Amino acid sequence: MKAWFITGASRGFGLEIARQALERGDSVVATARDPRTVEKALPEGGDRLLALPLDVTDEQQVRQAADAAVDRFGRIDVLVNNAGRGLLGAVEEASDDEARAVFGTNVFGLLSVTRAVLPVMRHQRSGRVLNISSVGGFTVGAGWGVYGATKFAVEGLSEAMRAELAPLGIAVTVVEPGVFRTDFLDSSSLHRTNRTIDDYTATAGGTRVWAEQNNHAQPGDPVKAATAMITVADSPEPPTRIQLGADCVARVEAKLEHVASELAQWRDLALSTVHA
């Protein structure tokens, strides 16, 4: 049986992964800003559930949570870096404070949690790390620039970690969900820039309208997504990336085709820069 450490476990993917892990007999450290929401949502957890308060931007609290996980279960087999914060708005519309808040949770918070958990996995010489990115961490559209930038950062960090940790028996996978029916589009998760600029009405403005119209009507099933992530964590050879959702697969395929086309078009110019 595995011991899981899940951030952002009060709802969405984090909560569903925790529920399914408990149902199959695993132990779960489920962290959230208010752990009472986790305990209320998972009353069946019993002694195999440890709900802890955690703000991933508080490094001391992160270390305390990792220590408590080991004290309770003796090991950490799977880390799910799921806690996240969204920001919707054109890049120019985002203030410095708004951008820093998203990077603080999605990038620096993920790094803090990872630094706290990896010593445990390195000592074990085993472990799985699932870093929850987004289709927006591979291909990003208007209105999602700052949020997508944080997920692009997660993708780069994860690729390097995969190379660094593979010899130590630890596998790292980037999870790229498409549009799933979670609370992500709610104001509690997705913040909107305070500033709006009329020139972006047709681009980022259109994305704002889409978010309002599609909240809780997204096509992806978070229960099935959680099952897929558990399958990846169980795999003896998990992938570098896993795309979740038909919309995600289509967007990734379209970008790969676009990159290949541009590479071919500009190949001669690219190669001409080689030192003679």
C-alpha positions in Angstrom: 0.0 0.0 0.0 1.2 3.5 -0.8 1.4 6.6 1.3 0.3 9.7 -0.6 1.1 13.4 0.1 -1.4 15.6 -1.7 -1.5 19.4 -1.8 -4.7 21.3 -2.5 -6.8 18.3 -1.3 -10.0 20.1 -0.2 -11.6 19.8 -3.7 -11.2 19.0 -7.3 -8.4 16.7 -8.4 -6.7 16.6 -5.1 -9.8 15.6 -3.2 -10.8 12.9 -5.7 -7.3 11.4 -5.8 -7.4 11.3 -2.0 -10.8 9.6 -2.0 -9.8 6.9 -4.5 -6.5 6.2 -2.8 -8.3 5.7 0.5 -10.9 3.5 -1.1 -8.2 1.1 -2.3 -6.5 0.9 1.1 -3.7 3.5 0.8 -2.7 6.1 3.4 -3.2 9.7 2.5 -1.7 13.0 3.8 -4.3 15.5 2.5 -3.3 19.1 2.9 -5.4 22.2 2.5 -5.6 25.7 3.9 -8.5 24.4 6.1 -8.0 20.7 6.8 -11.5 20.5 8.3 -12.9 20.6 4.8 -10.9 17.5 4.0 -12.0 15.7 7.1 -15.6 16.5 6.4 -15.3 15.4 2.7 -13.5 12.1 3.6 -15.1 10.8 6.8 -14.2 7.3 5.8 -10.5 8.0 6.0 -10.1 6.9 9.6 -6.5 6.3 10.7 -5.3 6.2 7.1 -6.1 9.9 6.6 -4.0 12.7 8.0 -5.5 16.0 7.1 -3.1 18.9 7.7 -3.2 22.7 7.3 -0.9 23.8 4.6 -0.3 27.1 2.7 2.3 26.0 0.2 3.8 29.5 0.2 4.7 29.1 3.9 8.0 27.1 3.8 8.1 26.4 7.6 4.5 25.0 7.4 5.5 22.9 4.4 8.4 21.3 6.3 6.2 20.7 9.3 3.7 18.9 7.1 6.3 16.7 5.5 7.7 15.8 8.9 4.2 15.0 10.2 3.6 12.7 7.2 6.7 10.7 7.9 5.9 10.6 11.7 2.5 9.2 10.9 3.1 6.8 8.0 6.9 6.3 8.0 7.3 7.1 4.3 5.9 9.1 1.3 5.5 7.1 -1.9 3.6 9.6 -4.1 3.7 13.4 -4.0 0.9 15.1 -5.9 1.7 18.8 -6.3 -1.9 19.9 -7.0 -2.3 23.2 -5.1 -2.8 26.0 -7.6 -4.1 29.5 -8.3 -5.4 30.8 -11.5 -5.3 34.3 -13.1 -7.4 35.3 -16.1 -6.5 38.4 -18.0 -4.2 39.7 -20.8 -0.5 39.8 -19.9 -0.5 43.6 -19.9 -3.5 43.7 -17.7 -1.9 41.7 -14.9 -0.3 43.8 -12.1 3.0 42.8 -10.6 1.3 41.8 -7.4 -1.3 39.6 -9.3 1.5 37.9 -11.3 3.7 37.3 -8.2 0.7 35.8 -6.3 0.2 33.2 -9.0 3.9 32.4 -9.3 4.1 32.2 -5.6 1.6 29.3 -5.3 2.1 27.5 -8.6 5.9 27.6 -8.9 7.6 28.6 -5.6 5.0 26.8 -3.5 5.5 23.6 -5.6 9.3 24.0 -5.2 8.9 24.3 -1.4 6.8 21.2 -1.1 9.1 19.3 -3.4 12.2 20.3 -1.4 10.5 19.0 1.7 9.4 15.7 0.3 12.3 14.6 -1.9 14.8 13.9 1.0 12.3 11.3 2.2 12.0 9.7 -1.3 15.8 9.8 -1.8 16.3 8.0 1.5 13.8 5.4 0.3 15.3 5.2 -3.2 11.8 5.2 -4.5 8.8 7.5 -5.2 6.6 9.1 -7.7 6.0 12.8 -8.2 3.0 14.0 -10.1 3.2 17.7 -10.9 -0.2 19.0 -11.9 0.4 21.3 -14.9 -2.3 22.1 -17.5 -2.8 22.0 -21.2 -1.9 25.7 -20.7 1.6 24.5 -19.7 2.1 23.3 -23.2 0.0 25.6 -25.4 -1.5 28.8 -24.1 -4.1 31.1 -25.5 -5.2 34.7 -24.9 -6.1 35.6 -21.3 -4.1 32.8 -19.8 -0.6 34.2 -20.3 0.6 34.6 -16.7 -1.2 31.4 -15.5 0.3 29.5 -18.5 3.7 30.9 -17.7 3.6 29.3 -14.3 2.7 26.0 -15.8 5.4 26.3 -18.4 7.8 26.7 -15.5 6.4 23.6 -13.8 7.0 21.7 -17.1 10.6 22.8 -17.2 11.3 22.0 -13.6 9.7 18.6 -14.0 11.8 17.7 -17.0 15.0 18.5 -15.1 13.8 16.7 -12.0 12.9 13.6 -14.0 16.5 13.4 -15.3 18.0 14.1 -11.9 15.9 11.7 -9.9 15.6 8.8 -12.3 18.9 7.2 -11.1 17.6 7.4 -7.5 14.5 5.4 -8.2 12.1 8.4 -8.3 9.9 9.1 -11.4 8.5 12.5 -12.2 5.4 13.0 -14.4 3.8 16.2 -15.6 0.0 16.0 -15.7 -1.6 18.2 -18.3 -5.4 18.3 -17.7 -7.6 20.0 -20.3 -10.9 21.5 -19.3 -12.4 19.5 -16.4 -15.6 20.0 -14.4 -14.0 21.2 -11.2 -14.2 24.5 -9.3 -11.3 26.0 -11.1 -13.4 28.6 -12.9 -14.9 29.7 -9.6 -13.7 33.0 -8.1 -12.2 31.1 -5.2 -9.6 29.5 -7.5 -9.5 31.7 -10.6 -8.7 35.3 -10.0 -9.3 37.9 -12.7 -7.1 40.9 -13.3 -8.4 44.1 -11.7 -7.5 46.0 -14.8 -9.1 45.5 -18.1 -8.0 47.2 -21.4 -10.5 47.8 -24.2 -8.0 46.8 -26.9 -8.1 43.2 -25.5 -11.9 42.9 -25.6 -11.8 40.5 -28.5 -9.0 38.3 -27.1 -8.6 38.1 -23.4 -12.1 39.6 -23.0 -13.5 36.7 -25.1 -11.8 34.3 -22.7 -13.5 36.0 -19.7 -16.9 35.4 -21.3 -16.0 31.8 -22.1 -15.1 31.2 -18.4 -18.3 32.6 -17.2 -20.4 30.6 -19.6 -18.6 27.3 -19.1 -18.1 27.2 -15.3 -19.3 23.8 -14.1 -20.1 22.8 -17.7 -16.6 21.6 -18.7 -16.5 18.3 -20.6 -13.8 16.6 -18.5 -14.7 14.2 -15.7 -12.5 14.8 -12.6 -13.3 11.3 -11.2 -11.9 9.7 -14.3 -8.9 12.1 -14.3 -8.1 11.1 -10.7 -8.3 7.4 -11.7 -5.9 8.1 -14.6 -3.4 9.8 -12.3 -3.4 6.9 -9.9 -2.8 4.6 -12.8 0.2 6.7 -13.8 1.5 6.6 -10.2 1.2 2.8 -10.1 3.0 2.4 -13.5 6.5 0.9 -13.3 7.5 3.2 -16.2 5.4 6.4 -15.9 5.5 8.9 -18.8 7.2 12.2 -18.7 3.8 13.8 -19.6 0.3 12.6 -19.6 -2.4 14.5 -21.4 -5.9 14.2 -19.9 -9.1 15.0 -21.8 -9.9 15.0 -25.5 -9.6 18.8 -25.7 -6.1 18.5 -24.3 -5.0 15.8 -26.8 -6.3 17.9 -29.7 -4.6 21.1 -28.6 -1.3 19.3 -28.0 -1.4 17.6 -31.4 -2.2 20.9 -33.1 0.8 22.6 -31.4 3.2 19.8 -32.3 2.0 20.1 -35.9 2.4 23.9 -35.9 5.9 23.7 -34.3 7.0 21.1 -36.9 5.6 23.2 -39.7 7.4 26.4 -38.6 10.6 24.5 -38.0 10.6 23.2 -41.5 9.7 26.7 -42.9 12.6 28.4 -41.1 15.1 25.6 -40.9 17.5 27.0 -43.4 17.7 30.4 -41.6 18.1 28.6 -38.2 21.0 26.4 -39.6 22.7 29.5 -41.2 23.7 30.8 -37.8 26.2 28.1 -37.2 29.8 29.4 -36.8 31.7 29.0 -40.1 
